[in-house]
């Protein structure tokens, strides 16, 4: 007889709907003080199980690979209503393990296609204010890494990255990168890099419109930071940005600035070899510019002997033919320079 009353297995859509109800409960539970603590704990445990089950459907587990049909059903139901908003809002009420599961769940959902569409992108386009909520999470030490990972996955979508770049949020990264908590600062730096390198056309458009304030802040807050790690990450990222073909117009203007050249020459004199090497990759753009302004030429001429000596001694730890070829070219360019009259 027992077999007649077996409960039907839950579909992925059922799990999402139940999770949504439990998240609504978690969201309201603070304002309902009459609820018994034991009942609240039971509901929160059930919510944790559901989030873990959804993660297993999307990632698979030790016994089974993910099933495409189940993933599609789960994704469709998840974005049909405001489950993502509820999950983000309720994250502080979840325990640490469930927060980790929720973060991985949100990350995977950004990549799930249903009928060849990334429906997470469509959902976020209609709910861009969620990025404001995630951004605030960087300021909460307990939640910053979870919100930061979700934020980074969401900016995989170009429409979302554009929203962030066009908002005031982008300015906050200059401060988040220098937070005293090393893990949060490193996470913010990884997100900043993703924001400035993933979507080439959007980044080029952003830099063209905002290069004056952006590079002023970049130079003073990051390249001239008192923190060694901040300087090292910033000079590496600057090289990635300027050497990208999409940003060639921005690069040409950057290497025409005497202030930028002064900062790069200081970085070339750093005691850290890794900073020197990364600084060289940007400095070579100043040297290779065939239309150098007269003031740039005169700075290079005034420092010619020091630069030739410093660059001659600069060698990466591992043999690098490309680096040596670039260095020889830069040495030739600088050696051949003659002073110019300023117009």
C-alpha positions in Angstrom: 0.0 0.0 0.0 2.8 2.4 0.8 3.8 2.7 -2.9 0.4 4.3 -3.7 1.2 7.3 -1.6 4.7 8.0 -2.8 5.1 11.8 -3.4 5.8 12.8 -7.0 9.4 13.9 -7.6 9.8 17.7 -7.7 10.5 19.2 -11.1 13.2 21.9 -11.4 10.3 24.5 -11.8 8.7 23.2 -8.5 12.0 23.7 -6.7 12.3 27.3 -7.9 8.7 28.1 -6.9 9.2 26.6 -3.5 12.4 28.5 -3.1 10.7 31.7 -4.1 8.0 31.1 -1.4 10.7 30.4 1.2 12.6 33.6 0.2 9.4 35.6 0.6 9.1 34.0 4.0 12.7 34.9 4.9 12.2 38.4 3.7 9.1 38.9 5.9 10.2 36.9 8.9 11.8 39.8 10.7 8.6 41.8 10.5 6.6 38.8 12.0 8.0 38.4 15.5 5.3 36.0 16.5 6.7 33.2 14.4 8.2 30.4 16.5 12.0 30.2 16.3 11.8 26.4 15.6 9.5 27.0 12.7 11.8 29.7 11.3 14.8 27.5 11.6 13.0 24.7 9.8 12.0 27.0 6.9 15.6 28.4 6.6 17.0 24.8 6.6 14.5 23.9 3.8 15.6 27.1 1.9 19.3 26.0 2.2 18.4 22.5 0.8 16.5 24.0 -2.1 19.4 26.3 -3.1 21.8 23.4 -2.9 19.4 21.3 -5.0 19.2 24.0 -7.7 23.0 24.2 -7.7 23.2 20.4 -8.2 20.8 20.6 -11.2 22.9 23.2 -12.9 26.4 21.9 -12.1 25.6 18.2 -11.8 27.1 16.1 -8.9 29.3 13.2 -8.2 26.7 10.8 -9.6 25.3 12.7 -12.6 26.1 15.3 -15.2 23.7 18.3 -15.6 20.7 17.6 -17.8 20.1 20.3 -20.4 16.3 20.1 -20.2 16.3 20.4 -16.4 18.7 23.3 -16.6 16.5 25.1 -19.1 13.3 24.6 -17.0 15.1 25.8 -13.9 16.5 28.9 -15.6 13.2 29.8 -17.2 11.3 29.6 -13.9 14.0 31.4 -12.0 13.8 34.5 -14.3 10.1 34.3 -14.8 9.6 36.3 -11.6 11.8 38.2 -9.2 13.6 35.2 -7.7 17.0 36.7 -8.3 16.0 40.0 -6.6 14.7 38.0 -3.6 17.8 35.9 -3.4 20.1 39.0 -3.4 18.0 40.7 -0.8 17.9 37.7 1.5 21.6 36.8 1.2 22.4 38.4 4.6 19.9 36.0 6.3 21.5 32.9 4.8 24.3 30.9 6.5 27.8 31.0 5.1 27.5 27.7 3.1 24.2 28.7 1.6 25.6 32.0 0.6 28.4 30.2 -1.2 25.8 27.9 -2.9 23.7 31.0 -3.9 26.7 32.8 -5.3 27.6 29.7 -7.5 23.9 29.4 -8.5 23.7 33.0 -9.7 27.0 32.7 -11.5 25.9 29.6 -13.5 22.5 31.1 -14.3 24.2 34.0 -16.2 25.5 31.5 -18.7 22.4 29.3 -19.2 20.8 29.6 -22.6 17.1 28.8 -23.2 16.2 28.6 -26.9 19.6 30.1 -27.7 18.9 33.2 -25.6 20.7 34.3 -22.4 17.6 35.0 -20.5 19.5 36.3 -17.5 20.6 39.2 -19.8 17.0 40.0 -20.7 16.0 39.9 -17.0 18.8 42.1 -15.9 18.2 44.6 -18.7 14.7 45.1 -17.2 16.1 45.2 -13.6 19.4 47.1 -13.8 18.8 48.6 -10.4 19.9 45.2 -9.0 23.5 46.2 -9.9 23.1 49.1 -7.4 22.2 46.6 -4.7 25.2 44.4 -5.5 27.5 47.4 -5.6 26.5 48.4 -2.1 27.5 44.9 -1.0 31.2 45.8 -1.5 30.9 47.9 1.7 29.7 45.0 3.8 32.7 42.9 5.0 30.7 39.7 5.5 29.0 39.8 2.2 31.4 41.6 -0.1 33.0 38.5 -1.7 29.6 36.9 -2.4 28.1 40.1 -3.9 31.3 40.8 -5.7 31.3 37.4 -7.4 27.7 37.9 -8.4 28.4 41.4 -9.7 31.3 40.1 -11.8 29.2 37.4 -13.4 26.4 39.9 -14.2 28.8 42.2 -16.1 29.4 39.4 -18.5 26.3 40.9 -20.2 27.2 43.9 -22.3 24.0 45.8 -21.4 24.8 45.4 -17.7 28.5 46.4 -18.1 27.4 49.6 -20.0 25.0 50.5 -17.3 27.7 50.2 -14.6 30.2 52.2 -16.7 27.7 55.0 -17.4 26.8 55.2 -13.7 28.7 56.7 -10.7 29.5 53.2 -9.6 32.7 53.0 -11.7 34.3 55.8 -9.6 33.8 53.7 -6.4 36.2 51.0 -7.6 39.1 53.4 -7.1 38.3 53.2 -3.4 37.2 49.6 -3.2 40.5 48.4 -4.7 42.3 50.0 -1.8 40.2 48.7 1.0 42.3 47.4 4.0 40.7 43.9 3.7 43.1 42.2 1.2 40.5 39.7 -0.1 37.8 42.3 -0.8 40.3 44.7 -2.4 41.6 41.9 -4.7 38.1 40.9 -5.6 37.2 44.5 -6.4 40.4 44.7 -8.6 39.3 41.6 -10.5 35.9 43.1 -11.1 37.4 46.4 -12.2 39.6 44.6 -14.7 36.7 42.6 -16.1 34.7 45.8 -16.5 37.5 47.5 -18.4 38.5 44.6 -20.7 35.6 42.3 -21.5 33.3 44.4 -23.8 35.7 46.1 -26.2 33.4 48.5 -28.0 31.6 49.6 -24.8 34.9 50.2 -23.0 36.3 52.2 -25.9 33.2 54.3 -25.9 33.4 54.8 -22.2 37.1 55.8 -22.2 36.6 58.2 -25.1 33.8 60.0 -23.3 35.5 60.0 -19.8 39.2 59.8 -20.4 40.0 63.2 -18.7 38.6 62.4 -15.2 39.2 58.6 -15.6 42.9 58.8 -16.2 43.4 61.6 -13.7 41.9 59.4 -11.0 43.6 56.3 -12.3 47.0 58.0 -12.1 46.6 59.7 -8.7 44.7 57.0 -6.9 46.1 53.8 -8.4 49.4 54.4 -10.2 50.7 56.7 -7.5 49.1 54.8 -4.6 51.4 54.1 -1.6 50.3 50.5 -1.8 52.7 48.3 -3.8 50.0 45.7 -4.8 47.7 48.5 -6.0 50.5 50.0 -8.2 51.4 46.6 -9.6 47.9 45.7 -10.5 47.1 49.2 -11.9 50.2 49.3 -14.2 49.4 45.8 -15.5 45.8 46.7 -16.3 46.8 50.0 -17.9 49.0 48.1 -20.3 46.1 45.7 -21.1 43.8 48.7 -21.8 46.2 50.8 -23.9 47.6 47.9 -25.9 44.1 46.8 -27.0 43.5 47.8 -30.6 39.9 48.9 -29.7 41.4 51.7 -27.6 44.0 52.9 -30.1 42.6 56.5 -30.2 42.6 56.7 -26.4 46.1 55.3 -26.3 47.4 57.9 -28.7 46.0 60.7 -26.5 47.3 59.1 -23.4 50.9 59.0 -24.7 50.8 62.6 -25.7 50.5 63.7 -22.0 53.6 64.9 -20.1 51.9 64.1 -16.8 51.4 60.5 -17.9 55.0 60.3 -19.1 56.3 61.6 -15.7 54.3 58.9 -13.8 55.5 56.1 -16.1 59.1 57.2 -15.8 58.8 57.1 -12.0 57.3 53.6 -12.2 60.3 52.5 -14.4 62.5 53.5 -11.4 60.6 51.4 -8.9 62.7 48.8 -6.9 60.1 46.1 -7.9 61.1 44.4 -11.1 57.6 43.3 -11.9 56.4 46.9 -11.7 59.3 48.0 -13.9 58.5 45.4 -16.5 54.8 46.3 -16.7 55.7 50.0 -16.7 58.1 49.3 -19.7 55.2 47.9 -21.7 53.3 51.2 -21.4 56.5 53.4 -21.7 57.3 51.8 -25.0 54.1 53.3 -26.4 55.5 56.8 -25.6 58.8 56.0 -27.3 57.1 54.4 -30.4 54.7 57.3 -31.0 55.8 58.8 -34.3 53.9 62.0 -33.6 55.4 62.9 -30.2 54.5 66.4 -29.0 57.6 68.6 -28.5 57.3 68.7 -24.7 57.3 64.8 -24.6 60.4 64.8 -26.8 62.2 67.3 -24.6 61.4 65.4 -21.4 62.8 62.2 -23.0 65.9 64.1 -24.3 66.5 65.7 -20.9 66.4 62.2 -19.3 68.1 60.4 -22.2 71.3 59.1 -20.5 69.4 58.0 -17.3 66.7 56.2 -19.5 69.3 54.5 -21.7 71.2 53.2 -18.6 68.0 52.1 -16.8 66.5 50.3 -19.8 69.8 48.6 -20.7 69.8 46.9 -17.3 66.1 46.0 -17.4 65.7 42.2 -17.9 62.8 39.9 -17.1 63.5 36.9 -14.9 62.8 34.5 -17.8 64.4 35.0 -21.2 61.9 36.8 -23.4 62.8 37.4 -27.1 59.9 39.7 -27.7 60.8 41.9 -24.6 64.4 42.2 -25.8 63.3 43.1 -29.3 60.9 45.8 -27.9 63.6 47.1 -25.6 66.2 47.4 -28.5 63.6 49.4 -30.5 62.9 51.7 -27.6 66.6 52.3 -27.0 67.1 53.2 -30.6 64.2 55.6 -30.6 65.4 57.4 -27.5 69.1 57.5 -28.6 68.0 59.2 -31.8 65.9 61.9 -30.2 67.0 65.6 -30.5 65.6 68.6 -28.6 62.6 70.4 -30.2 61.5 74.0 -29.9 58.2 74.3 -28.2 55.6 75.9 -30.5 
